[in-house]
Amino acid sequence: MENKNNLLVKMENAGVYLNNKWLVKDVTLNIEKGKIITLIGPNGSGKTTTAKIALGLYKNISGKVEKYTKKIAYVPQKISIDWTLPIRVFDFMNLTSDLQNNETNEALEITGAKHLINNDLKSLSGGEFQRVLMARAIAKKPDLLVLDEPVQGVDFTGEIELYELIKKISETLKCGILLISHNLHVVMSKTDHVVCLNGHVCCSGTPISVANNKKYQELFGEDVSKILSIYEHKHDHKHGVDGSVEEN
């Protein structure tokens, strides 16, 4: 049941019809403070379009979208930077907004990137750069953070660390997060609600309920849902990537 006091965005049968085709249609979802909503689906399924609808970036949509906050931050899937320019992390943080030093430091501290503040952007690894991007997005403490494929170009271990960070941001700032991801296997333990798209909502619910849904399996294969079942039970131990039990 939704908590109206925590509601940030409410979408009802929302969609976009452009150039004589539906980019996505009939999407219904709620985004609340302190909750992580993950959009998954194949390429071209409407994940980024759905995020942009939630952000209010389309003027003409079908259905209904209600926003209850203006404090929104967005980390796009791709960002164009001239890597030949000598720009420090501190300067990059302040490119588009005038941050106080304490805001810059606190955001970098939360994302584990404070030690990089005087480093050149071009010297950062893929994971370090993603942490800086997230720091830049949360510096003004948004109510809603939208992350479009935030782990691209990062290895598997780095992916896990970044998803841990996303959960930490949600808990620390009490913000709602709308996350676009291709990898439900990694995000499931950090996600409150999953929406599987393929031009429309194929299925939605908890990660494990989506993984066991036949429509999800038709898109991603039954083997994926078998891997996900490893995480269905509550436990006080960790699993390796292959499902083996690791001691804490």
SETOR-680370 format. One record per residue: x, y, z of N, C-alpha, C in turn. Coordinates in steps of 0.001 Angstrom, whole numbers, padded with zeros to 6 digits, always signed. Atoms other than C-alpha are relative to their C-alpha. Example, Ala and Ser with C-alpha at 12.3 -4.5 7.8 and 13.67 -1.06 7.14 Angstrom:
<recs>
+000890-001190+000000+012300-004500+007800+000900+001200+000000
-000820-001190-000060+013670-001060+007140-000770+001090+000730
</recs>
This chain:
<recs>
+000850-001198+000000+000000+000000+000000+000886+001248+000000
-000816-001204+000102+001369+003395-000958-000196+000923+001185
+000037-001024-001047+002204+005994+001656-000013+001354-000693
+000132-001245+000755+000919+009268+000240+000952+001081+000483
-000949-000985-000505+003228+011262+002494+001386-000196-000597
-001308+000305+000575+006218+009541+000889-000007-000046-001526
+000128+000145+001442+004928+009538-002687+000728+001123-000737
-000759-000964+000796+007252+011246-005182-000538+000114-001421
+000536+000026+001364+005884+010202-008581-001056-001095-000088
+001067+000974+000235+002659+008461-009532-000313-000015-001485
+000276+000156+001426+002297+007146-013089-001159-000981-000185
+001145+000862+000271-000987+005691-014351-000197-000139-001501
+000183+000304+001435-001141+004058-017799+000722+001015-000882
-000744-001029+000726+001508+006488-019001+000718-000590-001211
-000696+000448+001195+003069+006267-022440+000347+001166-000910
-000400-001006+000980+004644+008141-025341-000176-000584-001395
+000204+000381+001406+003520+007904-028969+000718+001034-000853
-000841-000934+000734+006103+009432-031290+000373-000600-001350
-000351+000448+001356+006757+009200-035028-000757-001269-000389
+000914+001072+000402+003775+006896-035558+000265-001344+000667
-000163+001258-000746+004795+004342-032944+000059+000287+001497
-000077-000111-001446+004591+003728-029223+001431-000292+000447
-001300+000267-000605+007928+004122-027480-000179-000868+001243
+000417+000824-001134+006269+002709-024372-001441+000399+000309
+001389-000354-000308+002658+002541-023217-000492-000763+001234
+000718+000623-001118+000426+001741-020262+000905-000366+001180
-000881+000239-001158+003076+002077-017546-000631+000599+001255
+000523-000437-001293+001739+002271-014014+001013-000360+001077
-000926+000260-001104+004119+002649-011078+000024+001194+000938
-000183-001041-001012+004722+004619-007894+001458+000018+000439
-001341-000147-000561+008051+005974-006662-000151+000716+001338
+000132-000557-001338+008290+006641-002931+001368+000269+000615
-001231-000287-000729+010935+008086-000631+000534-001276+000650
-000631+001138-000649+013400+005499+000606-000166-001320-000705
+000226+001235+000753+012413+002943-002053+000798+000019-001304
-000702+000142+001273+014371+001645-005035-000899-000758-000973
+000791+000603+001071+012348+000936-008170+000936-000260-001176
-000893+000338+001100+014212-000891-010936-000792-000330-001255
+000568+000294+001318+013242-000874-014606+000952-000925-000736
-000810+000917+000792+014497-003854-016583-000719-000317-001298
+000579+000365+001284+013936-005084-020114+001067+000011-001072
-000982+000020+001094+015713-005698-023422+000222+001381-000585
-000251-001274+000679+017205-002908-025512-001232+000409-000797
+001152-000508+000746+014480-000701-026972-001336-000291+000650
+001252+000386-000663+011920-001821-024397-000732+001171+000635
+000667-001179-000538+011179+001716-023167+000452+000396+001394
-000458-000309-001366+013211+001879-019954+000358+001475+000158
-000405-001405-000102+014827+005273-020584-001183+000919-000268
+001194-000796+000270+011588+006620-022058-000876+000096+001243
+000802+000003-001224+009744+005599-018895+000607+000911+001055
-000672-000885-000961+012351+007351-016754-000225+001463-000370
+000197-001381+000437+012004+010503-018846-001448+000451+000209
+001389-000333-000319+008214+010365-018435-000105+000381+001478
+000025-000283-001443+008737+010229-014673+000628+001347+000314
-000676-001279-000204+011046+013242-014939-000786+001176-000577
+000802-001060+000613+008439+015174-016911+000636+000602-001233
-000727-000523+001153+010635+015527-020011-000797-000062-001303
+000848+000038+001191+007864+014721-022503-001221+000890+000216
+001141-000910-000113+005212+017339-023175-001318-000722-000241
+001240+000684+000365+002646+015038-024761+000103-001481+000327
+000012+001405-000373+002001+011734-023062-001439-000486+000114
+001303+000591-000307-000903+009363-022718-000009-000336+001490
+000082+000332-001411-002165+008469-019289+000225+001210+000892
-000088-001050-001020-001342+010460-016198+001280-000152+000810
-001186-000022-000861+001781+011461-014276-000142+001138+000997
+000040-001010-001046+001766+013291-010966+001341-000007+000732
-001266-000137-000725+004996+014607-009406-000243+000807+001263
+000198-000642-001294+005145+015584-005759+001293+000605+000535
-001253-000649-000380+008677+016988-005698+000648+000619-001228
-000804-000609+001060+010901+019256-007756+001494-000266+000223
-001406+000281-000325+014105+018061-006089+000387-001352-000617
-000289+001211+000767+015134+015564-008747+001395+000102-000609
-001316+000074+000631+018582+014497-009943+000020-001176-000971
-000014+001001+001075+019384+012486-013071+001433-000268-000425
-001300+000409+000534+022493+010537-014033-000266-000758-001294
+000323+000632+001285+022207+009740-017764+000887-001205-000292
-000755+001188+000390+023416+006570-019430+001355+000374-000592
-001247-000440+000614+026034+008469-021404+000193+001485+000266
-000308-001416-000201+027781+011753-020738+001227+000336-000840
-001092-000388+000897+030016+013555-023222+000966+000935+000716
-001038-000808-000644+033264+014881-021815+001216+000056-000913
-001260-000137+000735+036328+016246-023589+001125-000412+000942
-000976+000545-000935+038890+014044-021872+001384+000627-000161
-001294-000688+000147+041720+016219-023183+000110+001190+000936
-000018-001143-000912+040704+018997-020804+000461-000438+001392
-000456+000327-001358+042542+018974-017463-001010+000527+001023
+001031-000441-000938+039565+019099-015100+000002-000926+001221
-000009+000765-001240+039643+018014-011471-001419-000416+000394
+001291+000437-000524+036865+016162-009708-000718+001162+000679
+000621-001135-000681+036238+019258-007569-000636+000961-001001
+000529-000915+001010+035790+021438-010688-001209-000607-000702
+001104+000686+000671+033546+018846-012343-001260+000034+000865
+001139-000035-000919+031311+018745-009275-000722+001339-000063
+000569-001351-000026+030763+022496-009623-000286+000574-001389
+000198-000506+001363+030332+022752-013401-001390+000589-000214
+001372-000424+000304+026554+023078-013445-000761+000519+001207
+000656-000560-001186+025762+024110-009889+001059+000534+000949
-000929-000648-000919+027388+026332-007324-000136-000661+001365
+000072+000748-001247+028054+023963-004447+000879+000641+001073
-000843-000354-001131+029314+024872-001034+001017-001118+000203
-001031+001013-000209+032514+023076-000051-000503-001170+000840
+000507+001085-000838+030676+021116+002624-000944-000906-000780
+000883+000819+000832+028107+019951+000044+000811-000926-000900
-000878+000800+000851+030859+018766-002287+000654-001115+000803
-000704+000981-000828+032770+017034+000490-000932-001093+000514
+000937+000991-000551+029713+015343+001983-000456-000980-001074
+000446+000872+001089+028513+014008-001385+001088-000984-000402
-001119+000883+000342+031953+012626-002224+000271-000998+001118
-000177+000913-001142+032182+011133+001265-001010-001142-000069
+001054+001013+000075+028863+009299+000840+000311-001030-001074
-000256+000911+001117+029948+007820-002490+001391-000629+000042
-001322+000602-000131+033414+006871-001262+001021+000550-000965
-000892-000593+001003+035140+009268-003632+000697+001271+000489
-000566-001253-000518+036346+012051-001328+001511+000091-000254
-001451-000003+000211+039980+010998-001756+000385+000356-001430
-000260-000300+001411+039631+011711-005489-000208+001477-000325
+000478-001359+000244+038625+015371-005084+000960+000838-000840
-000976-000790+000769+041856+016789-006573+000583-000762-001191
-000471+000785+001150+042371+014064-009181-000621+000509-001290
+000560-000297+001312+041917+014701-012897-001032-001061-000366
+001030+000952+000421+038777+013116-014337+000581-001112-000869
-000520+000971+000952+040795+011396-017058+000820-001102+000666
-000785+001015-000711+042769+009490-014418-000882-001002+000750
+000897+000851-000774+039682+007852-012893-000330-001293-000735
+000502+001240+000577+038643+004267-013450-001492+000150-000277
+001430-000062+000298+035131+003507-014715-000838+000065+001266
+000746+000003-001254+033898+002745-011201+000152+001292+000770
-000239-001266-000694+035499+005857-009734-000795+001128-000647
+000740-001050+000703+033924+008044-012417-001496-000093+000307
+001417+000167-000335+030474+006563-011703-000284+000512+001409
+000180-000496-001361+030941+007359-008011-000022+001531+000023
-000030-001459+000076+031798+010959-008891-001300+000528-000617
+001272-000395+000619+028741+011203-011169-001141-000050+001016
+001054+000114-001012+026527+009987-008339+000158+001074+001065
-000236-001058-000987+028164+012401-005903-000518+001338-000507
+000456-001254+000609+027465+015266-008275-001521+000083+000005
+001461+000020+000053+023836+014174-008522-000641+000173+001365
+000633-000037-001322+023209+013877-004778+000442+001183+000856
-000568-001087-000805+025105+016986-003649-001067+000930+000573
+001087-000873-000468+021867+018996-003343-001115-000787+000692
+000932+000866-000739+020120+016088-001577-001383-000066-000665
+001287+000114+000694+017381+015289-004105-000953-000947+000730
+001002+000951-000496+014135+013591-003113-000044-001236-000898
+000050+001081+000983+014318+011509-006297+001284-000015-000814
-001222+000186+000785+017433+010145-007989-000286-001019-001095
+000218+000891+001146+017154+008636-011483+001355-000394-000573
-001280+000529+000454+020043+006416-012568-000228-000893-001219
+000175+000748+001244+020202+005180-016164+001245-000842-000264
-001121+000944+000195+022462+002086-016402+001275+000526+000672
-001122-000647-000693+024846+003403-013712+001277-000836+000091
-001199+000836-000144+027298+000471-013926+000623-000364-001344
-000595+000287+001308+028151+000546-017622+001507+000221+000029
-001446-000138+000072+031835-000020-018273+000719-000378+001277
-000583+000405-001275+032413-001483-014811-000009-001528+000069
-000047+001461-000083+033509-005075-014101-000990-000505+001043
+001046+000589-000831+031326-007502-012143+000151+000388+001473
-000237-000387-001397+032940-006780-008768-000366+001465+000216
+000342-001416-000077+032601-003062-009444-001503+000229-000037
+001456-000093+000053+028921-003554-010325-000604-000225+001388
+000531+000319-001329+028224-005161-006960+000250+001149+000965
-000333-001105-000892+030012-002336-005140-000867+001224-000281
+000822-001167+000339+028061+000328-007042-001450-000200+000411
+001365+000245-000453+024727-001337-006315-000097+000086+001527
-000049-000200-001457+025740-001464-002637-000050+001495+000317
-000027-001445-000189+026438+002258-002931-001372+000610-000242
+001338-000522+000307+023036+002928-004504-000941-000249+001174
+000814+000303-001181+021373+001192-001566+000370+000927+001154
-000469-000887-001074+023504+003261+000831-000543+001412-000211
+000525-001334+000291+022450+006496-000912-001473+000086+000371
+001422+000023-000319+018790+005530-000586-000230+000061+001499
+000173+000052-001455+019171+004776+003113+000495+001281+000681
-000589-001189-000624+021353+007810+003882-000836+001250-000248
+000748-001201+000372+019346+010454+002026-001512-000179+000102
+001440+000305-000044+015950+008723+002377-000696+000432-001291
+000568-000412+001283+015418+009481-001299-000556-001206-000741
+000457+001048+000897+013496+007495-003863+000985-000122-001152
-000913+000222+001116+015588+005927-006616-000715-000774-001096
+000487+000699+001178+014446+004986-010098+001232-000449-000773
-001221+000574+000535+017103+002653-011457-000294-000780-001275
+000092+000775+001228+017463+001384-015018+001167-000968-000021
-001062+000992-000047+019405-001856-015154-000282-001133-000978
+000119+001166+000860+020070-004792-017464+000214-001274+000805
-000462+001157-000754+021134-007102-014634-000779-000188+001289
+000814+000240-001188+018400-008206-012241+000730-000897+000990
-000771+000901-000860+020740-010889-010881+000760+000783+001066
-000817-000766-000928+022936-008241-009287-000840+000928+000873
+000725-001039-000741+020340-005671-008258-001079-000543+000920
+001219+000452-000666+017671-007943-006802+000028+000173+001512
-000036-000113-001455+018881-007885-003211-000042+001441+000473
-000011-001412-000361+018983-004072-003300-001272+000720-000457
+001150-000630+000631+015669-003434-005058-001288-000330+000746
+001286+000222-000657+012235-002986-003506-001069-000467-000972
+001056+000310+000973+010162-003239-006679+000602+000013-001399
-000515+000122+001373+010910-004326-010244-001141+000148-000994
+000943-000113+001108+009074-003308-013417+000701-000497-001253
-000580+000572+001217+009858-005449-016459-000760+000536-001206
+000605-000655+001161+009238-003622-019739+000380-000692-001307
-000284+000369+001386+008975-004655-023362-000957+000773-000897
+000949-000875+000688+007181-001670-024831-001221+000283+000852
+001067-000142-000990+004677-002087-022000+000460-000758+001239
-000372+000731-001204+004700-003572-018517-000328-001477-000188
+000209+001451+000111+005211-007326-018897-000402-000586+001340
+000293+000456-001349+005221-007925-015162+000685+000944+000972
-000615-000850-001017+006093-006158-011928-000220-000628+001361
+000130+000534-001351+006574-006912-008257+001353-000098+000663
-001290+000227-000634+009316-008110-005956+000937-000652-001010
-000936+000608+000953+012505-009244-007721-000244-001483-000226
+000166+001447+000168+011865-012933-007047-001309-000335-000701
+001272+000270+000681+008231-012750-008182+000118+000294-001486
-000226-000301+001415+009329-011111-011433+000847-001091-000646
-000877+001033+000549+012094-013696-011919-000753-001293-000277
+000776+001229+000176+009528-016487-011595-001185+000171-000940
+001121-000266+000898+007042-014842-013946+000319-000525-001405
-000225+000608+001318+006637-016643-017278+000341+001040-001066
-000290-001043+000992+006673-013377-019233+001443+000488+000116
-001404-000356-000203+010024-012451-017670+000897-001087-000573
-000802+001124+000477+011384-015918-018464+000022-000072-001524
+000026-000023+001467+010286-015572-022079+000982+001029-000555
-000924-001048+000443+012388-012406-022339+001451-000348+000297
-001378+000161-000466+015474-013477-020385+000456-001447+000148
-000372+001402-000109+015357-017268-020194-000211-000555+001399
+000279+000627-001284+014520-019720-017427+001249-000130+000856
-001236+000167-000773+018175-020133-016435+000243+001181+000926
-000191-001193-000829+018220-016562-015137-000826-000100+001272
+000860+000087-001178+015286-017191-012808+000504-001065+000963
-000559+001028-000880+016983-020345-011486+001147+000578+000822
-001091-000655-000729+020043-018292-010566-000560+000917+001081
+000589-000944-000953+017829-015712-008889-000609-000699+001201
+000635+000701-001107+016136-018365-006754+000967-000233+001144
-001028+000125-001042+019428-018659-004859-000230+001031+001092
+000106-001125-000922+018618-015326-003238-001378+000106+000660
+001369-000136-000467+014996-016032-002396-000104-000123+001522
+000103+000202-001442+015615-017237+001156+000805+001049+000761
-000738-000922-000855+016745-014998+003992+001128-000770+000674
-001120+000716-000562+020136-015867+005327+001019+000958+000589
-001032-000807-000625+023091-014674+007352+001371-000332-000570
-001248+000302+000680+025702-015851+004874-000040+000601-001392
-000089-000550+001349+026863-014808+001421+000136-001119-001017
-000173+000936+001092+026742-016565-001923+001056+000513-000966
-000892-000352+001093+029446-016633-004528-000798+000183-001264
+000683-000234+001271+028624-015753-008122-000644-001274-000520
+000528+001266+000476+028077-019455-008830-001050-000590+000938
+001016+000481-000933+025685-019809-005885+000570-000715+001205
-000610+000687-001126+028154-021448-003527-000044+000865+001249
+000082-000727-001266+027955-020516+000158+001391+000422+000443
-001260-000512-000510+030729-018322+001482-000174+000381+001457
+000065-000353-001415+031473-017886+005163+000201+001496+000174
-000179-001420-000297+031112-014364+006594+001288+000205+000808
</recs>
